[in-house]
Amino acid sequence: MKGLLIAFEGLDQSGKQTQAERLKAAVEARRRFARVLDFPDYDTRIGKEIEEALHGARDYAPDVMQLLYVANRYEAKPKIERLKADGTVIICDRYLASSIAYGEAHGLDGVWLREIQRYLPAPDLTIFLDIAPETAAGRKTANRDKYERDLALLSRVRDSYRRQAQADGWLRLDGERGMDLVAADVVTAVAPLLAQP
């Protein structure tokens, strides 16, 4: 079976990690190998720099932040290509669209943000878990990073995701619903991809 790359996108607290883990279990129940990758990956040197910036230890301009996020994904490119070639279903908690959404929300050019990521493996499906910024803030009331505290920014991020989700290869789901309902919709959407030889 061919490998797949499924990306979950959305605001923080939209359920991306939960749904990624549930999809992994559903894929494995079909006797397929699955792997969840989180972006940013804070275990790398670039990832650690991102984490420090998000918590105020560094002060980078928005374009520098997005270059760090993109570089963090390029660090994982060989691993993604190897896993996909081996037939693994790769499930990403954030991927290409995050830089576009957060970059556009900071006034950066979406075309540039797409262009600098064009050599990264493209997702077979991007699933947008759509929630309101107020919901995101309500689900996490402590230890929020600088993006999570800015509701106006999150509203612009959501608008970008909604625009992106109109393209082919996207599925927009109402993330305000219960996790079981969302998970059922995710599995329904991914099942035909799993059946392809």
C-alpha positions as CSV (number, residue, x, y, z in Angstrom):
1,M,0.0,0.0,0.0
2,K,1.2,3.5,-0.7
3,G,2.1,5.9,2.0
4,L,-0.1,8.8,2.9
5,L,0.4,12.2,4.4
6,I,-2.6,13.6,6.4
7,A,-2.3,17.0,8.0
8,F,-4.5,18.4,10.8
9,E,-4.8,22.2,10.9
10,G,-6.6,24.7,13.1
11,L,-6.2,27.0,16.0
12,D,-4.6,25.7,19.2
13,Q,-7.1,23.6,21.3
14,S,-9.1,22.7,18.2
15,G,-8.5,19.0,18.8
16,K,-5.7,18.4,16.3
17,Q,-3.6,16.2,18.6
18,T,-6.6,14.2,19.9
19,Q,-7.8,13.6,16.3
20,A,-4.3,12.7,15.1
21,E,-4.0,10.1,17.8
22,R,-7.4,8.7,17.1
23,L,-6.8,8.5,13.4
24,K,-3.5,6.7,14.1
25,A,-5.4,4.1,16.1
26,A,-8.1,3.8,13.3
27,V,-5.4,3.3,10.7
28,E,-3.5,0.7,12.8
29,A,-6.8,-1.1,13.3
30,R,-6.8,-1.6,9.5
31,R,-3.3,-3.2,9.8
32,R,-1.5,-0.2,8.4
33,F,1.6,1.5,9.9
34,A,0.9,5.0,11.1
35,R,3.1,7.7,12.6
36,V,2.1,11.1,14.2
37,L,4.5,14.0,13.6
38,D,4.1,17.2,15.6
39,F,5.1,20.6,14.2
40,P,6.9,22.5,15.4
41,D,9.2,19.7,16.6
42,Y,10.7,21.2,19.7
43,D,13.3,18.4,20.0
44,T,15.5,20.0,17.3
45,R,17.7,23.0,17.7
46,I,15.4,25.0,15.4
47,G,12.4,23.8,17.3
48,K,14.0,24.9,20.6
49,E,14.5,28.4,19.1
50,I,10.9,28.5,18.1
51,E,9.8,27.5,21.6
52,E,11.9,30.2,23.2
53,A,10.5,32.8,20.8
54,L,6.9,31.7,21.6
55,H,7.5,32.1,25.3
56,G,9.2,35.5,25.1
57,A,12.9,34.6,25.3
58,R,13.5,35.7,21.7
59,D,12.0,38.6,19.8
60,Y,11.8,37.7,16.1
61,A,9.9,39.5,13.4
62,P,7.0,37.5,11.8
63,D,8.9,36.6,8.7
64,V,11.8,35.2,10.7
65,M,9.4,33.1,12.8
66,Q,7.8,31.6,9.7
67,L,11.2,30.9,8.2
68,L,12.0,29.0,11.5
69,Y,8.8,27.1,11.3
70,V,9.4,26.2,7.6
71,A,13.0,25.2,8.4
72,N,11.7,22.9,11.2
73,R,9.6,21.1,8.6
74,Y,12.5,20.8,6.2
75,E,14.4,19.1,9.0
76,A,11.8,16.4,8.9
77,K,11.6,16.1,5.1
78,P,13.9,13.1,4.8
79,K,12.0,11.3,7.5
80,I,8.6,12.1,5.9
81,E,9.9,10.9,2.5
82,R,11.3,7.7,4.0
83,L,8.2,6.9,5.9
84,K,5.9,7.6,3.0
85,A,8.1,5.4,0.7
86,D,7.7,2.6,3.2
87,G,3.9,2.8,3.0
88,T,3.4,4.5,6.4
89,V,0.4,6.8,7.0
90,I,2.0,10.0,8.3
91,I,-0.4,12.1,10.4
92,C,0.8,15.7,11.1
93,D,-0.4,17.9,13.9
94,R,0.1,21.1,11.9
95,Y,2.0,21.3,8.6
96,L,2.3,23.6,5.6
97,A,-1.0,25.5,6.0
98,S,0.0,26.7,9.5
99,S,2.7,29.0,8.1
100,I,0.3,30.4,5.6
101,A,-2.4,31.0,8.1
102,Y,-0.2,32.5,10.9
103,G,2.0,34.3,8.4
104,E,-1.0,35.9,6.6
105,A,-2.4,36.9,10.0
106,H,0.8,38.8,10.6
107,G,0.6,40.5,7.2
108,L,3.0,38.3,5.3
109,D,2.5,37.4,1.6
110,G,0.7,34.0,1.3
111,V,2.3,33.4,-2.1
112,W,5.8,33.7,-0.6
113,L,4.8,31.4,2.3
114,R,3.6,28.7,-0.2
115,E,6.7,29.1,-2.4
116,I,9.2,28.6,0.4
117,Q,7.5,25.3,1.2
118,R,7.0,23.9,-2.3
119,Y,9.8,21.4,-1.9
120,L,8.2,19.8,1.1
121,P,6.0,16.7,0.5
122,A,2.4,17.8,-0.1
123,P,-0.4,16.4,2.0
124,D,-2.8,13.9,0.5
125,L,-5.5,15.5,2.7
126,T,-5.6,18.5,5.0
127,I,-8.2,18.4,7.7
128,F,-9.2,21.8,9.1
129,L,-10.8,21.6,12.6
130,D,-12.6,24.9,12.7
131,I,-13.3,26.5,16.1
132,A,-13.8,30.1,17.2
133,P,-10.9,32.0,18.8
134,E,-13.0,32.3,22.0
135,T,-13.3,28.5,22.1
136,A,-9.6,28.2,21.8
137,A,-9.0,30.6,24.7
138,G,-11.7,28.9,26.8
139,R,-10.1,25.4,26.4
140,K,-6.7,26.6,27.5
141,T,-6.7,29.2,30.3
142,A,-3.1,28.9,31.5
143,N,0.4,28.8,30.0
144,R,-0.8,30.3,26.7
145,D,2.0,31.5,24.3
146,K,1.9,34.9,22.7
147,Y,-0.2,33.8,19.8
148,E,-2.7,32.0,21.9
149,R,-3.3,35.1,24.0
150,D,-4.1,37.3,20.9
151,L,-7.8,36.8,20.0
152,A,-7.6,39.3,17.1
153,L,-4.7,37.4,15.6
154,L,-6.4,34.1,16.0
155,S,-9.5,35.5,14.2
156,R,-7.3,36.4,11.2
157,V,-5.6,33.0,11.4
158,R,-9.1,31.3,11.3
159,D,-10.0,33.5,8.3
160,S,-6.9,32.3,6.4
161,Y,-7.6,28.7,7.2
162,R,-11.2,29.1,5.9
163,R,-9.9,30.6,2.7
164,Q,-7.3,27.8,2.3
165,A,-9.9,25.1,3.1
166,Q,-11.9,26.0,-0.1
167,A,-9.1,24.4,-2.2
168,D,-9.1,20.8,-3.4
169,G,-7.5,18.3,-0.9
170,W,-9.1,20.0,2.1
171,L,-11.8,18.9,4.5
172,R,-13.3,21.5,6.9
173,L,-14.9,20.1,10.0
174,D,-16.8,21.8,12.8
175,G,-14.3,21.4,15.7
176,E,-16.9,22.8,18.2
177,R,-18.6,19.4,18.2
178,G,-17.8,16.4,20.4
179,M,-14.6,14.5,19.7
180,D,-16.4,11.3,18.7
181,L,-18.4,13.0,16.0
182,V,-15.3,14.7,14.6
183,A,-13.4,11.4,14.7
184,A,-16.1,9.6,12.8
185,D,-16.0,12.3,10.1
186,V,-12.2,12.0,9.9
187,V,-12.3,8.3,9.5
188,T,-15.0,8.5,6.8
189,A,-12.9,11.0,4.9
190,V,-9.6,9.0,5.2
191,A,-11.0,5.5,4.5
192,P,-11.1,5.9,0.7
193,L,-7.4,7.0,0.7
194,L,-6.4,4.0,2.8
195,A,-8.1,1.7,0.2
196,Q,-6.0,3.0,-2.7
197,P,-3.2,0.6,-3.7
